[in-house]
Amino acid sequence: MKSAGPKQAHSLDKAVLGQVVLVFQGGGALGAYQAGVYQALQEAGVEPDWVIGTSIGAINASLIAGNPPADRLDRLREFWRRVTHSRTTQFFGSLPSFGAAAANAMTVANGLEAFFKPNPWAFLGQQVPLGPELAGYYSCDPLEKTLGDLLDPTLLNAGRPRLTVGAANVQTGQMRYFDSRDDALTVRHVMASGALPPAFPAVRLDGELYWDGGILSNTPVEAVFDDRPRRSGVVFAVHVWAPNGPEPASIQAVMSRQKDLQYSSRAYSHIARQKQIHKLRHVIAGLAAKLPPELRETEEVRELAAYGCGTQMHVIRLLAEPLAGEDHSKDIDFSPGGIKARWDAGYADTARVLDTSPWTHCVDPMEGIILHEAPSGHVTPDPEPIKETAP
């Protein structure tokens, strides 16, 4: 997972551009791509001011926030080393034809030693009352121990960087973003963000049950757009599920495409809507500035003008391209080859972004959100252009 480092990102001047934010989707083994993204940024001298994640993205984010800068990359490497398949599973995965399927089947049957293990009570029957905090096919006790080994809980709340993890309230169906700025985060908050049913049981926090935030919103960039006070910045939105893809022609391809669409979380429509909202905020700020001073100082105008702002966010969309031969089970591909390929892809794609530095390009000053599609080493279908319409 080492390669020639990217150039120093001298053009990413926080004093001019604002905060640097990393946004990580959930996606199991696909999260190795996110670790590669962080490696490239760190080697270029770019440390995030805010990390936001859901599920495996929350785990990666916690390993960044929960360690001093000098230790972050080593802790990420150690986590991914621990969750990589055992030697026995590696052997089965190396067999021709059915090797990958056999390795993934062993993960389903046996779990991952440092991540999750089968819950024997779950196999008594689907209708056996296990209790809400045990109702899952696996136990995540190994993950709690692993995270306890690899991060410092006090640093999770130190704000360097700020940490946000997304989870779904089981009873209300509402998305909850636990934020170190406002909450005292623990490893349990990270685990709640990754409690994907029915594999993993819900996690109780402050008397409420939570599941994986990915079942409601797997692309937590909305937390950045809705944050107050609003701040300018460069947002690296790291997508591990493909929003675009070919027409599926087999049942297996249908299952893979369905999963991509489900967990890519309507990213284009969300960003299109936010572009519109933030442009309107610029319009409000511009109109307020044209009013006579005596009107601007009235309570009514100040209240209305508060809906406007002049912040700009450069959103860099990094997209993990599919690996050759992957299918709907790619998120449980914890093989050494799969982990390395995804890590290396995240590193290479981010290095290309740092080379092009799209945040230095001229932009319309009326735009509040500027979307940049990161250059990729793969050829993929062009996405539908984001169209802005009048409100």
ABEGO torsion letter per residue (X at the ends): XBBBBBBBBAABBAAAAEBBBBBBBBGEAAAAAAAAAAAAAAAAGBBBABBBBBEAAAAAAAAAAABBAAAAAAAAAAAAAAABBBAAAAAAAABBGAAAAAAAAAAAAAEBAAABBBBAAAAAEAABBAEAAABBABBAAAAAAAAAAABBAAAAAAGOBBBBBBBBBAAAGBBBBBBAAABBBBAAAAAAAABBOAABBBBBBGGBBBBBAAAABABAAAAAAABOBBBBEBBBBBBABBABBBBBABAAAAAAAAAAAAAAGGAAAAAAAAAAAAAAAAAAAAAAAABBAAAAABAAAAAAAAABBABBBBBBBBBBBBBBGBBAAAAABABAAAAAAAAAAAAAAAAAAAAAGAAABBBBAABABBBBBBBBABBBBBBBBBBBBBX
